[in-house]
Amino acid sequence: MLDFMRKKKESIIIKIVFVVIVLSFIGTMFLVWGKGSDGIGGRSGYAAKVDGTKISLEEYQNAYQRIRNIYQQIYGQSITPELEKALGLKKLALDNLIDNALVVREAKSMGIKVSKDEVANSIEAMPTFQKDGKFNFDLYQQLLRGSRLTPKDFEEGQKHDLLLSKARQVIKDKATVSDDEALAQYKKENDKIELEYVSYAPSEVIAEVKPTDAELNEYLQKNPNEFKTPEKVALSYIMLDPASQAAKMTVSEEEIQTFYQKNIDRWQGKDGILPLKEVKDKVKADALRQKAAKQSFELAADTLYKNVKSGDLKLIAGQLGLKVQETPLFEANAPVAALAGETAVIKKAFELKDGELGGPVEAAKGIYIIKARERKASAVPPLAEIRSAVEQKVKAVKAVELAKKRAADAARQLAAKAALKTHTTGIFGFSDKGNIPDIGNAPDLMEAAFKLTVAAPVANEPFKVGNRWYAIRLKQRIEAPKADFDKTKQQIKLKMLPKKQEEALATWTKGLRAKAKIEINQALIAEK
């Protein structure tokens, strides 16, 4: 079952099932796993208040963790912060607790009760507590002890769960599917239709867009970040090349041996670690490079430390026998050629204040000491300088608006039976996937199209499909035989009933919320 749901987790039906599964676990949590030593709403903190009655933090935390675990099983993977945010698990947990509190209170006002026998029968029917197909009292007590629950607490939770279920079932039982609703569903599933349509794309109307200066200025003021120039810096720098230092240095036999031992994994051969004598030249060269790099860094650091307060890079360069190099202004993602690939240097450069020294920075080519010679902050240029770029953006936005307006105008003309050049889809049947011949994947348009009738053949509003806007009119409808509907009417009603019941339940619960005074601890559900 879980494997099936993982494969189908994107479908609407399975998403509804997810909610039903989660709801089925919340009832017992509300009173049992969330009960704690202080009972419902006990403790000074609270997750929410429903007409003054507290839902405790402990109840919320347990409900949230339980829902998170359920979704983790459904998705077959760890729930990442991004996925959790997308699913809205914190809000879902709290909303369910609030809804349960409202339903329980309403159940009591409706006179709904749960008897001891009903609680006992429901527990005895749970496979968890059965052995050889029959309820086993010893197993029941053992499992409760393992979960640190008393029979009284568990039975209280089960009573609460049954009360919720009975109240909701009363509302569901009132839901019915009318003959007209069943007929509409039958026609949707079995009729064939053909559409005629007019469509417009922004690219087809953009040439007509002539933005005014006022519109350009307005867009620039509302969207300044789109036109900001990137921050730039110009550097003065010196670089110590460890290779030049290495030419003046030597390494002892002891240093070679130590380097070999510390970096033993470098000398891996086909048959294991190569002995030092076979790789000694390479070990010596690597040890020398490392020693030179270390001493170069220490020399740069010591010289910089002694002269940092002066801010004089030329003074430091003179003491190190180096020449100061300079760069023009450059952006972080477009460094000058001399610093290409020197990521650490670029990063440090944009951290410095104007005129500040920084380093030493070890990079691929050597050890750098740098100075921010000039900085140019990110800024929005005046319209005169970027008019072309702003105009391009405004025209693109206005072209989308114009394409939609043209499609809306076309819809009114289609309704008025005006002479328009239209395209046709050919005849097609309803598809849940929403694939319409000649138009493409358009679930919303598909739903609207099958609601069109001879008396009302035109959709009032245009539909966006891809980058085009469509105005549609029913060209013809080939109706399925009415006699077949009469034969299948009851099956159709039975098929439609669960959805109708869930809609009735959702409407009822929404009504309970509307009448209640609900105070939520927003900090709990805030997504960070």
Secondary structure as UniProt FT lines:
FT   HELIX           2..7
FT   TURN            8..10
FT   HELIX           12..28
FT   HELIX           29..33
FT   TURN            34..38
FT   TURN            40..41
FT   STRAND          48..50
FT   TURN            51..52
FT   STRAND          53..55
FT   HELIX           57..75
FT   HELIX           81..87
FT   HELIX           89..109
FT   TURN            110..111
FT   HELIX           116..124
FT   HELIX           127..129
FT   STRAND          130..131
FT   TURN            132..133
FT   STRAND          134..135
FT   HELIX           137..146
FT   TURN            147..148
FT   HELIX           151..174
FT   HELIX           179..190
FT   STRAND          192..200
FT   HELIX           202..205
FT   HELIX           206..208
FT   HELIX           213..222
FT   HELIX           224..226
FT   STRAND          232..240
FT   HELIX           242..246
FT   TURN            247..248
FT   HELIX           253..262
FT   HELIX           264..267
FT   STRAND          268..269
FT   TURN            270..271
FT   STRAND          272..273
FT   HELIX           276..307
FT   HELIX           308..310
FT   HELIX           313..320
FT   STRAND          325..326
FT   STRAND          330..331
FT   TURN            332..333
FT   HELIX           337..339
FT   TURN            340..341
FT   HELIX           343..349
FT   TURN            350..351
FT   TURN            354..355
FT   STRAND          357..362
FT   STRAND          367..376
FT   HELIX           383..415
FT   TURN            416..417
FT   STRAND          423..429
FT   TURN            432..433
FT   STRAND          435..436
FT   TURN            437..439
FT   STRAND          440..441
FT   HELIX           443..449
FT   TURN            450..451
FT   STRAND          463..465
FT   TURN            466..467
FT   STRAND          468..478
FT   HELIX           482..515
FT   STRAND          518..520
FT   HELIX           522..525
//
